[in-house]
């Protein structure tokens, strides 16, 4: 194992985990100092009755909900953030609660940027966002166990005009409080449970093979992989299994902490291109591309990638006793494929609705995605197109 030279590790805001912890969300808002709250969510979450449960939880404190913004799509866009910001201004809201998946939580993060800076969100897009003032209180309540966005300092927002996924990042974007309540994920359908769970797994494995991995992120990511291997199948099979739901929320949160410090690589670069240009669901794209991205990285022996995937294989429960690193690494790839198959994920991009005539454009877009630069080795357009074709 190579010598550690230097790294920086950032911890998230407060993380609270318990069944029915949302019952005390009002108290947590009081502690954080929020008074006039805008809830950000999506139509599915609202129709599942989760906003009503949140409103009941707000009665534990003195802060008031002044409005509910429900117009967040599966891929949040710049225009959505601007509309949300307009509602903030109209209501005079000073704090946010995001109740939903990664798209909802990222919408809240991006809205917080415009609350501080004013103007248009695109005016504040750069490699690193530096707030000019104090960020608003933001309590994030995930209703999926996938993105880990409730404890990351990044937000992914689509630019519909450029057909790109824009990344905003700053430590200050991390929500003030993350509340992991498995009851909030109980109504998530099996398909979404599966795709978001594979998203969490991709975060963990990419954190392991990223150029910026370090011992703390390794430890967090590997244990999250153990939890996903143990509980994802059960969460998909029985949404009412609170043990599985709880540990998947924890695993997704840990994956978010790991990848927001170590960052992601080619899998996310290609998945972002599929989402930004072709509209493919992020978790679904990750599920299909992940084993192909791992196979691509096996050649980076000098960067110890096979040895790192050996740890992944062990965390996934594979018997690797007596195997060399390459053999163990291939078992990790096979195990990822088996897990995806067991929970009903398609094996090919064509089966995920990706059109063949969009691959070249997606390949072109992927090589300018930020995660590319965290992956071992050089990654070219030809590499991207070949990888897309292998996954197709």
C-alpha positions, 0 to 999 in steps of 0.5 A: 500500500502506497504511503499517504502524503497529504489529504483533507477530510471534511465532516458534514453537519449534524446527522440524526438517525432514528425511526420517527426522528422527523417528529422533532424537526421543529425542535431541530429548526429552533436549535439551528435558528430558522424562523420562516421555513420553505419546504422543498419537495416533489409531487411524489413525496407530497402525494405519499403524505410525507409533507403532512408528516413533516408539518406535524413534526414542525409542531415540536418547535416554534418555526413556521412553514410559510410555503411548500415548493413541490415542482422539483423534477427527477433531474432538477434544472436551473429554471427550477432553482430560479422558480424556487428562489422566487417563492423564497422572496415572495414568502420572505423565507429565511430557512429551508427544509428539503424533503426528497431525494438527491434532486430535491436536496440539491435544489435546496442547496442551489436555492441557498446560493441564490438566497445569499448572492441574488441574481441568477444561479448561473452567475455563481457557477465555478469550480468552487463557490465562495459564499459572500454571506452566511448560508441559510439554515437547511435541514435535509430529510432524504426520502431515498437511500442513494445520493447521500446529498444530505451530507455532501457539499456538492449540488448537481443541477442540469442546464437544459440549454447546454444539456449538461449537469452543472456541479456546485461545490463548497463546504458551506453547501452541506445541510445544517442538519441531516435527519435519517428517518427510515419511515420517510423511505417506507413508501419508496417503490422497489424500482427506485429503492434499487436504483438509488441503492446502486447509486449509493454503491457507486459512490462508495466504489468510486471513492475507493478508486478515486485518485483522492482516496485516503484512509478515512474515506476508505474506511467509511466507504468500505463499511457502507459497501458491507451494509449495502451488500447485506441490506439492499436486496431486503429493502427492495424486496420489502419496503416495510423492513425498517432494519433494511431501510435504516441501514440503507439510509446510513450506508447512503449517508456514509457513501455521500461523506466518502465521495464528497471528500474523495470524489468520483471518477469515470462512472459518474462522468459517464452517468452525468453525461447520460443524465444531462444529454439523454435524460437517463435516471442517475442511479440507473445509469450508474447501475449499468455503467459501474461494472464496466467502469471497474473493468476499465480501471483494472489496468491501473496496477501502478495505482493499485486499483486491483488491490483496492478492488480486492478490499471491495470484494471482501466488503461485498462478502466474496471469498477471496482467500488465496486469490491474487489481486486481479482475481479478487478484483474480478470477483468484485466486478462480478458481485456488483453485476450479481447484486444489480441483477438480483434487484432487477436492474438492467444489464445494458444501457439499451434496456435502460432506454438510452438511444444508440444515436446519443452515445457519441454526444454523451461520450463527448460530454463525459470527457469534460465532466469534473469526475474524469480528472479524479479517475486513475490514468488518462481518459479520452473520448475514444475510451468513453465511446468504447466504454459506452458501447461495452455498456450498451 
